[in-house]
């Protein structure tokens, strides 16, 4: 959520206008920092990956056979 949105919500809930800069400064004083979201590609291998897919497949198969809930 951006400081602008916090300021708007604060005004709506409390009826007190507050500037975006005040929100930004208070968040910074509380230890919050703006970080850009980034995508990280998975690297390496996961030992139980095959087991995960086996469980998913067996659950999907079990639910599709005699279940009134369809996938």
C-alpha positions in Angstrom: 0.0 0.0 0.0 1.4 3.4 -0.9 1.6 6.4 1.5 -1.1 8.1 -0.6 -3.5 5.3 0.1 -2.7 5.3 3.8 -3.3 9.1 4.0 -6.7 8.7 2.3 -7.8 5.8 4.6 -6.7 7.8 7.6 -8.7 10.7 6.6 -11.8 8.5 5.9 -11.6 6.7 9.2 -10.5 9.5 11.5 -11.5 12.6 9.7 -8.0 14.1 10.0 -6.1 15.0 6.9 -2.5 13.9 6.8 0.0 14.4 4.0 1.8 11.6 2.1 5.1 12.8 3.3 4.0 12.6 7.0 2.9 9.0 6.4 6.2 8.2 4.6 8.2 9.8 7.5 6.3 7.9 10.2 6.7 4.6 8.4 10.4 5.2 8.0 10.7 6.0 11.7 8.9 2.8 12.5 11.5 0.9 10.4 9.5 0.3 7.3 11.2 0.8 3.9 9.9 0.8 0.4 11.1 -2.2 -1.6 10.6 -2.9 -5.2 8.9 -6.3 -5.7 11.1 -8.6 -7.8 10.6 -12.0 -9.4 13.0 -14.7 -8.3 13.3 -17.8 -10.4 13.7 -21.0 -8.4 17.2 -22.4 -8.5 18.5 -25.7 -7.4 16.5 -28.9 -6.8 14.0 -29.9 -4.2 14.3 -33.4 -2.9 10.6 -34.1 -2.4 9.4 -32.4 -5.6 8.4 -35.7 -7.3 6.5 -36.7 -4.1 4.6 -33.4 -4.2 3.3 -34.1 -7.8 2.4 -37.7 -6.8 0.3 -36.4 -3.9 -1.4 -33.8 -6.1 -2.1 -36.4 -8.8 -3.5 -38.9 -6.4 -5.8 -36.3 -4.8 -7.0 -35.1 -8.2 -7.7 -38.6 -9.3 -9.5 -39.5 -6.0 -11.6 -36.4 -6.2 -12.6 -37.0 -9.8 -13.7 -40.6 -9.4 -16.5 -40.7 -6.8 -16.8 -37.1 -5.7 -19.7 -34.8 -6.4 -17.1 -32.0 -6.6 -15.5 -31.8 -10.0 -12.2 -30.2 -10.7 
